[in-house]
Amino acid sequence: MAECDEALARDPSLSGAWNARGIASLKSGGSLSQTEHFFQEATRRRPDFALAWFNLADLYQKKGEIQNMRLALAKAEAAIY
């Protein structure tokens, strides 16, 4: 996580670092709302980032937010094609 934080401190536009930070947060048991923020930042900074959209959909599924999950999955699919 420290590497992601350092990278984001140098360049907050790094969508990959936001996504990696979200994954690290999820794996380490971080708060779901904070993890959601990381994935949202990744998709906001790079709207065609299919993996970040998929990770956000997975998080919404974990939170029981099925409608948001479906929307994020649709955006992931659109980013692929």
C-alpha positions as CSV (number, residue, x, y, z in Angstrom):
1,M,0.0,0.0,0.0
2,A,2.8,2.4,0.8
3,E,4.1,2.2,-2.8
4,C,0.6,3.2,-4.1
5,D,0.4,6.0,-1.7
6,E,3.8,7.3,-2.7
7,A,2.9,7.1,-6.4
8,L,-0.3,8.9,-5.8
9,A,1.4,11.6,-3.8
10,R,3.7,12.2,-6.8
11,D,1.0,11.9,-9.4
12,P,-2.6,11.7,-8.4
13,S,-3.7,11.1,-12.0
14,L,-2.3,7.5,-12.0
15,S,-5.5,5.5,-12.4
16,G,-3.6,2.2,-12.1
17,A,-2.3,3.2,-8.7
18,W,-5.8,4.1,-7.5
19,N,-7.0,0.7,-8.7
20,A,-4.1,-1.1,-7.0
21,R,-4.8,0.9,-3.8
22,G,-8.4,-0.3,-3.9
23,I,-7.3,-3.9,-4.3
24,A,-4.8,-3.6,-1.4
25,S,-7.5,-2.0,0.7
26,L,-9.9,-4.7,0.0
27,K,-7.4,-7.5,0.7
28,S,-6.3,-5.9,3.9
29,G,-9.8,-5.5,5.3
30,G,-10.0,-1.8,4.8
31,S,-13.3,0.0,5.0
32,L,-15.6,-0.7,2.0
33,S,-16.4,3.0,1.7
34,Q,-12.7,3.9,1.4
35,T,-12.1,1.0,-1.0
36,E,-15.0,2.3,-3.1
37,H,-13.4,5.7,-3.2
38,F,-10.2,4.3,-4.6
39,F,-12.0,2.4,-7.4
40,Q,-14.2,5.4,-8.2
41,E,-11.1,7.6,-8.5
42,A,-9.5,5.0,-10.9
43,T,-12.6,5.1,-13.1
44,R,-13.1,8.8,-12.9
45,R,-9.5,9.4,-14.0
46,R,-9.7,6.8,-16.7
47,P,-13.3,6.0,-17.7
48,D,-12.2,3.2,-20.1
49,F,-10.4,1.3,-17.3
50,A,-12.4,-2.0,-17.5
51,L,-10.5,-3.7,-14.7
52,A,-11.3,-0.8,-12.3
53,W,-15.0,-0.9,-13.3
54,F,-15.0,-4.7,-12.7
55,N,-13.4,-4.2,-9.3
56,L,-15.9,-1.6,-8.4
57,A,-18.7,-4.0,-9.5
58,D,-17.2,-6.7,-7.3
59,L,-17.2,-4.3,-4.3
60,Y,-20.8,-3.3,-4.9
61,Q,-21.7,-6.9,-4.9
62,K,-20.0,-7.4,-1.6
63,K,-21.9,-4.4,-0.2
64,G,-25.2,-5.8,-1.6
65,E,-25.7,-2.8,-3.9
66,I,-26.9,-4.8,-6.9
67,Q,-28.1,-2.0,-9.1
68,N,-24.7,-0.2,-8.7
69,M,-23.0,-3.5,-9.4
70,R,-25.0,-3.9,-12.7
71,L,-24.1,-0.4,-13.8
72,A,-20.4,-0.9,-13.1
73,L,-20.4,-4.2,-14.9
74,A,-22.1,-2.5,-17.9
75,K,-19.4,0.1,-17.9
76,A,-16.7,-2.6,-17.6
77,E,-18.1,-4.3,-20.6
78,A,-18.4,-1.1,-22.6
79,A,-14.8,-0.3,-21.9
80,I,-13.7,-3.6,-23.3
81,Y,-15.5,-3.1,-26.6
